[in-house]
Amino acid sequence: MRIDKFLNAVNITKRRTVAQDMLANGVVSINGKVAKASKNVEVGDRISIAYLKGEKHYEVLQIPVTKSTPKSQQDQYVKETD
């Protein structure tokens, strides 16, 4: 699954366009490398997002099969790490 779709599907971003803007500005990285919107995400990847107030890190646990998932199920797909 593409990183922009993934961020939206697991409720890290509210809209896919927000995810695309973040990727275009270089604030999202996968396994330490700045990611483009077309980059595919795989189980075990580490995603880092540099927000203004600090950086958040996520580990991909599972790839969703649907376009969106309930926010209550977010912990099945990503785990926030330090």
C-alpha positions as CSV (number, residue, x, y, z in Angstrom):
1,M,0.0,0.0,0.0
2,R,1.3,3.5,-0.8
3,I,2.4,5.6,2.2
4,D,-0.1,8.4,1.5
5,K,-3.0,5.9,1.4
6,F,-1.6,4.1,4.5
7,L,-1.4,7.3,6.6
8,N,-5.0,8.1,5.8
9,A,-6.3,4.5,6.2
10,V,-4.9,4.0,9.7
11,N,-6.0,7.5,10.8
12,I,-2.6,9.1,11.3
13,T,-3.8,11.9,9.0
14,K,-7.4,13.1,8.5
15,R,-7.2,13.2,4.7
16,R,-5.1,11.7,2.0
17,T,-4.3,15.2,0.7
18,V,-2.8,16.1,4.1
19,A,-0.6,13.1,3.9
20,Q,0.5,14.0,0.3
21,D,1.4,17.5,1.4
22,M,3.4,16.2,4.3
23,L,5.3,13.8,1.9
24,A,5.8,16.6,-0.6
25,N,7.4,18.8,2.1
26,G,9.7,15.9,3.2
27,V,8.5,15.6,6.8
28,V,7.7,11.8,6.5
29,S,10.5,9.2,6.4
30,I,10.4,5.4,6.2
31,N,13.3,3.5,7.8
32,G,15.3,6.7,8.0
33,K,14.9,7.8,4.4
34,V,12.6,10.7,3.3
35,A,9.6,9.1,1.5
36,K,7.7,10.0,-1.6
37,A,3.9,9.5,-1.9
38,S,4.3,6.5,-4.2
39,K,6.6,4.6,-1.7
40,N,5.0,1.3,-0.6
41,V,4.8,0.4,3.1
42,E,5.4,-3.1,4.3
43,V,5.0,-4.8,7.7
44,G,8.0,-3.9,10.0
45,D,8.7,-0.5,8.4
46,R,9.3,2.4,10.8
47,I,7.6,5.6,9.9
48,S,8.8,9.0,11.3
49,I,6.8,12.2,11.0
50,A,8.4,15.5,12.0
51,Y,5.7,17.7,13.4
52,L,6.4,21.3,14.6
53,K,6.2,20.2,18.3
54,G,8.4,17.1,17.8
55,E,8.8,13.9,16.0
56,K,6.5,10.8,16.2
57,H,7.6,7.3,15.3
58,Y,5.4,4.5,14.2
59,E,6.0,0.8,13.4
60,V,3.8,-0.9,10.8
61,L,2.2,-4.0,12.3
62,Q,-0.3,-4.8,9.5
63,I,-1.5,-3.4,6.2
64,P,-5.2,-2.6,6.1
65,V,-7.2,-4.2,3.3
66,T,-10.0,-1.5,3.4
67,K,-9.8,2.1,2.4
68,S,-10.4,3.3,6.0
69,T,-10.4,1.7,9.4
70,P,-12.1,2.8,12.6
71,K,-9.9,4.9,14.9
72,S,-10.5,2.3,17.7
73,Q,-8.6,-0.3,15.6
74,Q,-5.6,1.9,14.9
75,D,-3.4,-0.1,17.3
76,Q,-3.8,-3.2,15.2
77,Y,-2.1,-1.5,12.2
78,V,0.6,0.8,13.8
79,K,2.4,1.0,17.1
80,E,3.8,4.3,18.3
81,T,7.4,3.9,19.4
82,D,10.0,6.1,21.0
